[in-house]
Amino acid sequence: MGNKERIYTDEQKEKNKEYYIKNREIILKKVKVYNLKNKEKLKSYKHEYYIKNKEKHLLNCEKWKKENEDKVRKYKRKWYHNNSKNVIDTARELRNNNKNVRNKANIRNYSNRNGFKNNIIKKRGSRCEMCGITTKYIDLHHKEYKNKEDCVLLLCKKCHGKIHRKSI
């Protein structure tokens, strides 16, 4: 078969429709068998089509999301409701099994590109400047976005969150 589009008369369309209605189950079985036999081939066709029409597809998705914000919110809630136990269990498992990995990641965060955060922690210690608690998980809060020591506060996660929520 070529890529030529077939042109059917109304009579032919009606015959095809009748044939499909009579033989629907047989046709669907054949389609299913064909799809199973040619799974990889069909997968590559879909992928090629997606690559060719990626921008169009993404625009359509974004357009649909904007038009159906309530549905999107509902789907997200439903997904989280159905999967929240798995998500929480997975997080707990990772936390318990990978304590060393987590600590290394934390240390890596302290040593940012120029060592600015490290230097401040070494000079001032890892004590929250609002509540006074000592913790190894400390955040830098910039009063002004300059890398100057006098423009920065060392805060625990709780106080840093309070500042950003403006409850202090």
Residue frames relative to the residue before (quaternion, step in Angstrom):
aa qw qx qy qz dx dy dz
M 1.0000 0.0000 0.0000 0.0000 0.00 0.00 0.00
G 0.3340 -0.7344 0.5549 0.2029 3.54 -1.00 0.76
N 0.6362 -0.5244 0.3965 0.4038 3.52 -1.30 -0.22
K 0.4056 0.7201 -0.4755 0.3015 3.59 1.26 0.18
E 0.3912 -0.7056 0.5416 0.2360 3.52 -1.01 0.85
R 0.3862 -0.7254 0.5232 0.2256 3.54 -0.89 0.96
I 0.2195 -0.7517 0.6082 0.1298 3.52 -1.09 0.74
Y 0.1182 -0.8086 0.5761 0.0181 3.55 -0.62 1.19
T 0.4176 -0.6489 0.5682 0.2859 3.51 -1.18 0.62
D 0.6705 -0.4893 0.3595 0.4263 3.58 -1.26 0.27
E 0.6288 0.5441 -0.3281 0.4482 3.57 1.05 -0.77
Q 0.6617 0.4954 -0.2992 0.4766 3.58 0.97 -0.87
K 0.6288 0.5362 -0.3323 0.4546 3.57 1.01 -0.81
E 0.6531 0.5179 -0.3058 0.4600 3.55 0.98 -0.87
K 0.6442 0.5171 -0.3127 0.4688 3.59 0.99 -0.89
N 0.6515 0.5161 -0.3091 0.4622 3.58 0.95 -0.90
K 0.6457 0.5270 -0.3104 0.4572 3.54 1.00 -0.86
E 0.6539 0.5058 -0.2991 0.4765 3.57 0.96 -0.92
Y 0.6405 0.5255 -0.3152 0.4628 3.58 0.95 -0.93
Y 0.6645 0.5081 -0.3056 0.4549 3.58 0.90 -0.94
I 0.6531 0.5170 -0.3194 0.4519 3.58 0.91 -0.88
K 0.6708 0.4993 -0.2960 0.4616 3.61 0.94 -0.89
N 0.8158 0.2681 -0.0876 0.5049 3.56 0.87 -1.02
R 0.1858 0.8410 -0.4932 0.1223 3.57 1.19 0.48
E 0.6949 0.4863 -0.2866 0.4456 3.60 0.75 -1.01
I 0.6471 0.5124 -0.3140 0.4692 3.59 0.96 -0.86
I 0.6564 0.5128 -0.3064 0.4606 3.57 0.92 -0.95
L 0.6714 0.5005 -0.3038 0.4543 3.59 0.89 -0.92
K 0.6219 0.5284 -0.3378 0.4689 3.60 1.05 -0.71
K 0.6574 0.5088 -0.3073 0.4631 3.58 0.95 -0.92
V 0.6409 0.5198 -0.3209 0.4649 3.57 1.00 -0.84
K 0.6446 0.5295 -0.3133 0.4538 3.55 0.98 -0.88
V 0.6527 0.5077 -0.3027 0.4738 3.59 0.96 -0.93
Y 0.6453 0.5199 -0.3136 0.4636 3.58 0.95 -0.91
N 0.6639 0.5109 -0.3029 0.4543 3.58 0.91 -0.93
L 0.6577 0.5031 -0.3135 0.4649 3.59 1.00 -0.78
K 0.6679 0.5022 -0.3014 0.4592 3.60 0.97 -0.87
N 0.7993 0.2907 -0.1168 0.5129 3.57 0.99 -0.87
K 0.1329 0.8517 -0.4957 0.1060 3.54 1.15 0.70
E 0.7035 0.4668 -0.2705 0.4625 3.59 0.79 -1.02
K 0.6318 0.5387 -0.3180 0.4577 3.55 1.01 -0.88
L 0.6795 0.4805 -0.2828 0.4769 3.59 0.89 -0.96
K 0.6178 0.5492 -0.3350 0.4522 3.55 1.07 -0.76
S 0.6715 0.4835 -0.2974 0.4762 3.58 0.96 -0.88
Y 0.6109 0.5386 -0.3486 0.4639 3.62 1.05 -0.69
K 0.6581 0.5058 -0.3078 0.4652 3.56 0.91 -0.93
H 0.6561 0.5189 -0.3097 0.4521 3.55 0.96 -0.90
E 0.6472 0.5151 -0.3115 0.4678 3.59 0.95 -0.91
Y 0.6510 0.5126 -0.3124 0.4646 3.56 0.95 -0.90
Y 0.6513 0.5179 -0.3143 0.4569 3.56 0.96 -0.89
I 0.6487 0.5169 -0.3210 0.4571 3.60 0.92 -0.89
K 0.6681 0.5039 -0.3033 0.4557 3.58 0.93 -0.90
N 0.8048 0.2714 -0.1042 0.5176 3.57 0.97 -0.88
K 0.2203 0.8340 -0.4859 0.1411 3.57 1.22 0.48
E 0.6790 0.4923 -0.2989 0.4552 3.59 0.81 -1.00
K 0.6440 0.5218 -0.3086 0.4666 3.55 0.96 -0.92
H 0.6535 0.5202 -0.3017 0.4597 3.57 0.95 -0.93
L 0.6798 0.4915 -0.2920 0.4594 3.59 0.86 -0.95
L 0.6344 0.5197 -0.3266 0.4699 3.58 1.04 -0.79
N 0.6493 0.5122 -0.3156 0.4653 3.57 0.97 -0.85
C 0.6355 0.5282 -0.3248 0.4601 3.59 1.02 -0.82
E 0.6744 0.4902 -0.2941 0.4673 3.57 0.88 -0.96
K 0.6300 0.5320 -0.3235 0.4640 3.57 1.02 -0.85
W 0.6630 0.5025 -0.3018 0.4657 3.58 0.92 -0.94
K 0.6425 0.5322 -0.3242 0.4458 3.59 0.96 -0.87
K 0.6657 0.4979 -0.3030 0.4660 3.58 0.97 -0.85
E 0.6869 0.4836 -0.2798 0.4648 3.56 0.99 -0.86
N 0.7938 0.2667 -0.1116 0.5350 3.59 1.12 -0.65
E 0.0498 0.8484 -0.5244 0.0529 3.57 0.90 0.93
D 0.6373 0.5334 -0.3306 0.4473 3.57 1.00 -0.78
K 0.6518 0.5067 -0.3134 0.4692 3.59 0.96 -0.87
V 0.6405 0.5255 -0.3254 0.4557 3.58 0.94 -0.91
R 0.6520 0.5108 -0.3069 0.4689 3.58 0.92 -0.95
K 0.6541 0.5199 -0.3007 0.4599 3.56 0.99 -0.94
Y 0.6553 0.5087 -0.3095 0.4649 3.62 0.95 -0.90
K 0.6505 0.5180 -0.3168 0.4563 3.58 0.97 -0.87
R 0.6494 0.5098 -0.3139 0.4689 3.57 0.95 -0.90
K 0.6597 0.5133 -0.3049 0.4564 3.55 0.93 -0.97
W 0.6471 0.5128 -0.3221 0.4632 3.58 0.93 -0.92
Y 0.6827 0.4799 -0.3025 0.4606 3.58 0.84 -0.97
H 0.6252 0.5424 -0.3389 0.4472 3.58 0.98 -0.83
N 0.7050 0.4610 -0.2561 0.4742 3.59 0.95 -0.91
N 0.7953 0.3256 -0.1422 0.4911 3.59 1.06 -0.73
S 0.4108 0.7485 -0.4626 0.2389 3.61 1.23 -0.12
K 0.6350 0.5299 -0.3402 0.4476 3.60 0.95 -0.80
N 0.6605 0.5007 -0.3026 0.4707 3.59 0.96 -0.88
V 0.6459 0.5222 -0.3205 0.4555 3.58 0.96 -0.88
I 0.6780 0.4831 -0.2866 0.4741 3.57 0.89 -0.97
D 0.6521 0.5131 -0.3177 0.4590 3.61 0.93 -0.87
T 0.6475 0.5170 -0.3148 0.4630 3.58 0.96 -0.87
A 0.6499 0.5110 -0.3163 0.4653 3.59 0.95 -0.88
R 0.6541 0.5076 -0.3167 0.4629 3.60 0.94 -0.87
E 0.6508 0.5249 -0.3122 0.4511 3.55 0.95 -0.93
L 0.6588 0.4958 -0.3077 0.4749 3.58 0.92 -0.90
R 0.6443 0.5278 -0.3187 0.4525 3.56 0.97 -0.89
N 0.7053 0.4656 -0.2679 0.4626 3.59 0.90 -0.91
N 0.7262 0.4511 -0.2481 0.4557 3.59 0.91 -0.91
N 0.8019 0.3024 -0.1270 0.4994 3.58 1.02 -0.72
K 0.1016 0.8274 -0.5462 0.0822 3.61 0.89 0.85
N 0.6581 0.5086 -0.3149 0.4572 3.58 0.95 -0.84
V 0.6395 0.5234 -0.3263 0.4589 3.56 0.98 -0.84
R 0.6533 0.5208 -0.3159 0.4497 3.57 0.95 -0.91
N 0.6676 0.4973 -0.3110 0.4585 3.59 0.90 -0.85
K 0.6319 0.5247 -0.3341 0.4624 3.57 1.01 -0.78
A 0.6365 0.5253 -0.3253 0.4616 3.59 0.99 -0.85
N 0.6401 0.5297 -0.3222 0.4537 3.56 1.00 -0.80
I 0.6496 0.5064 -0.3079 0.4762 3.56 0.96 -0.90
R 0.6268 0.5425 -0.3322 0.4499 3.56 1.00 -0.82
N 0.6377 0.5264 -0.3316 0.4541 3.59 1.04 -0.73
Y 0.6278 0.5425 -0.3406 0.4421 3.58 1.06 -0.69
S 0.7342 0.3730 -0.2358 0.5160 3.56 0.97 -0.74
N 0.0097 -0.8152 0.5782 -0.0321 3.56 0.25 1.26
R 0.8246 -0.3161 0.1316 0.4503 3.58 -1.31 0.16
N 0.8291 0.2200 -0.1121 0.5016 3.59 0.64 -1.04
G 0.5258 -0.6663 0.4025 0.3429 3.59 1.23 0.15
F 0.2965 0.7921 -0.4882 0.2154 3.59 1.29 0.25
K 0.6858 0.4802 -0.2818 0.4687 3.57 0.82 -0.99
N 0.6341 0.5418 -0.3201 0.4494 3.58 0.97 -0.88
N 0.6649 0.5138 -0.3060 0.4475 3.57 0.89 -0.94
I 0.6649 0.4945 -0.3096 0.4664 3.58 0.92 -0.86
I 0.6476 0.5108 -0.3212 0.4654 3.59 0.96 -0.82
K 0.6460 0.5150 -0.3227 0.4618 3.59 0.99 -0.79
K 0.6908 0.4784 -0.2807 0.4638 3.62 0.98 -0.85
R 0.8047 0.3181 -0.1397 0.4814 3.59 0.78 -1.06
G 0.4634 -0.6510 0.4688 0.3764 3.59 1.20 -0.42
S 0.5125 -0.6554 0.4571 0.3144 3.58 -1.24 0.24
R 0.3579 0.7175 -0.4972 0.3316 3.54 0.85 1.09
C 0.4787 -0.6568 0.5063 0.2883 3.57 -1.00 0.92
E 0.3751 -0.7598 0.4937 0.1954 3.58 -0.80 1.03
M 0.6474 0.4821 -0.3394 0.4830 3.61 1.26 0.06
C 0.8195 0.2206 -0.1053 0.5183 3.59 0.67 -1.07
G 0.4782 -0.7195 0.4017 0.3039 3.61 1.26 -0.20
I 0.4613 0.6821 -0.4534 0.3412 3.62 1.25 0.02
T 0.3103 -0.7252 0.5837 0.1926 3.58 -1.09 0.74
T 0.1238 0.7899 -0.5851 0.1353 3.55 -0.76 1.08
K 0.4486 -0.6773 0.4970 0.3048 3.57 -1.13 0.53
Y 0.6498 0.4457 -0.3165 0.5281 3.61 1.29 -0.19
I 0.1567 0.8099 -0.5400 0.1668 3.56 0.04 1.29
D 0.2523 -0.7720 0.5687 0.1299 3.58 -1.05 0.80
L 0.3463 -0.6760 0.5991 0.2531 3.52 -1.28 0.45
H 0.0966 -0.7702 0.6266 0.0696 3.58 -0.91 0.90
H 0.2607 -0.7798 0.5549 0.1267 3.55 -0.67 1.13
K 0.3330 -0.7090 0.5836 0.2142 3.58 -0.75 1.03
E 0.7334 0.0541 -0.0256 0.6772 3.52 1.12 -0.85
Y 0.4668 -0.7021 0.4574 0.2827 3.57 -1.00 0.70
K 0.3863 0.6500 -0.5415 0.3675 3.51 0.43 1.35
N 0.4121 -0.6993 0.5187 0.2686 3.57 -1.05 0.63
K 0.3634 0.6730 -0.5474 0.3397 3.53 0.55 1.27
E 0.5695 -0.6425 0.3969 0.3244 3.55 -0.98 0.87
D 0.6905 0.4850 -0.2994 0.4454 3.60 0.98 -0.74
C 0.6398 0.5129 -0.3235 0.4722 3.64 1.27 -0.15
V 0.6956 0.4813 -0.2391 0.4767 3.57 1.30 -0.06
L 0.1733 -0.7489 0.6302 0.1090 3.56 -1.15 0.75
L 0.3048 -0.6999 0.6084 0.2168 3.57 -1.14 0.64
L 0.0461 0.8252 -0.5556 0.0912 3.58 -0.58 1.17
C 0.4695 -0.6126 0.5405 0.3349 3.54 -1.23 0.52
K 0.7058 -0.4688 0.3154 0.4273 3.58 -1.26 0.35
K 0.6564 0.5395 -0.3112 0.4257 3.58 0.94 -0.93
C 0.7058 0.4514 -0.2631 0.4784 3.60 0.81 -0.99
H 0.6147 0.5442 -0.3459 0.4543 3.57 1.06 -0.73
G 0.6488 0.5080 -0.3082 0.4753 3.57 1.02 -0.83
K 0.6375 0.5351 -0.3278 0.4470 3.59 1.00 -0.83
I 0.6396 0.5223 -0.3266 0.4597 3.58 0.99 -0.83
H 0.7005 0.4673 -0.2790 0.4616 3.59 0.86 -0.90
R 0.6693 0.4422 -0.2990 0.5168 3.58 1.18 -0.48
K 0.3558 -0.7766 0.4392 0.2782 3.54 1.42 -0.07
S 0.3776 0.7111 -0.5056 0.3101 3.56 0.98 0.85
I 0.6406 0.4531 -0.3340 0.5223 3.58 1.31 0.18
